[in-house]
Amino acid sequence: MAASKPLKLTGHGLVSFWGITPALDVSSYAAPGVNREGEGGWLKVLLCSAGDCRHVLKSMAVDRCRNKDGRVQFYHLDPTLENIARNLLLFSIVFESPALLGYHTKVELFLEIFGDLKIREQTRQFLQKKTEDLIRLVTGDKHGKEEFCVFDLSHLRYKDKDELEKIFKRWINVKKDERDYAKSWEARSRRDLEARYDHRVGAYDWDYAMNLSDVGGKMITGPVYYRWRETGIAFESRDSAAYSFPNRTLLSSLSVSQKDSKYDMEGYWGDMLTSPFVAFGLGEDALKYRKVRNDIDTVSSEIASQNVLMDYLQMIFALEKPDNSSEKKEATLTEITESVEADSTDGDALLDWKSRYRIVFLPPVNNSVISDKEKYRGLFDVAYVGGHSLLDSLTGLMRMLRPGARVIFETPKYLIGLPKTRCADYHETLKERFAKNGFDVSTKYNREIDDYFVFTFPGSDSIRV
């Protein structure tokens, strides 16, 4: 699906393949006393342009520990079909039975597909097989894999499913004249940096020190960030020579106008500044695994791997995260995993979470179009609004909220190149707008440390946009 946007292609890109804020337990933001007995006992959460699947994974993990009988439906409103396809793939990796895919392999595959421009041969083979399964899913094959039962594609249009099938086939049908991804990455970097390209390490260092590190991203260490800026490889757990195949899940098409004609140019049109490390490598969960040696933080890829793996273990087995204090401080990830696997009962746990969670994919249209349909009116207990949101209409959003619903806003805190006042300005602008429409905007927000801010919908009929 071509991304025909009248925007200048900058280092931030035109397609969001990963989130720009740390993972958040969005289900915990439901107002106190929300009755899950209604609507079949489901808590319903809307995620507008979340960027990836991180919030759902963390919410499922924490909810499994917090509510033994609670059920949650997550509605994904993604801006493009490429986003939907990627989310389906990443979710399916996590939901694969532990008997078929071990935890360490699962985490390595997930992070590699999630944030690396190039992948290994083993990953390419896995992607081929998993994509074939996803094609059967979107085409209505009744013999789809069991873990797909958590997905609800019934809200997508027929043309959406047809396009998804084309995207999946594009992932596995490699062209003979395949573009060199490394050269494409370099060409975009040259265009963005212009005269600074020959001194690009200095530019990387400036962006890291004056942007990411300055706003709380020190756990993304400089060398790892520089490597990603130079190569597009974020999570490198093996020898760099092993990463030789293009990660085609990061492909998208850009509509280009030249003289009197238009054509679609296929390539990587995503982020080249903020990095994939923010989604799983920062935030309160990552801080629990933080270690400083000689005043240097451990690399974000290791932190992200631990975070993703332990979130998954929480989700499946309803376990508490390991205690990182005192005597357990030096416990290794392998020791933790082996302990969990020794006591686990995979079958019962898998059946349990499959009945408790649903991930519903909505068509990639603006929220005003979604809200026009009666079935979405007054449906959601929580709404999440991402930085690349399709939130074109406040009125549309209000139609979809239940009285007392919480709305979580993602801040542009980690976006490189924006003014230092970016978060405060964004908060004040939305605060004024939502206050005029009766929202409770009194929740405290500290722009120095908070990645999100929250407003509460009162359910008033008075709408003044």
Summary of the structure (lengths in Angstrom):
residues: 465
radius of gyration: 21.6
end to end distance: 31.9
largest distance: 69.5
contacts: 1453
relative contact order: 0.17
helix: 47%
strand: 15%
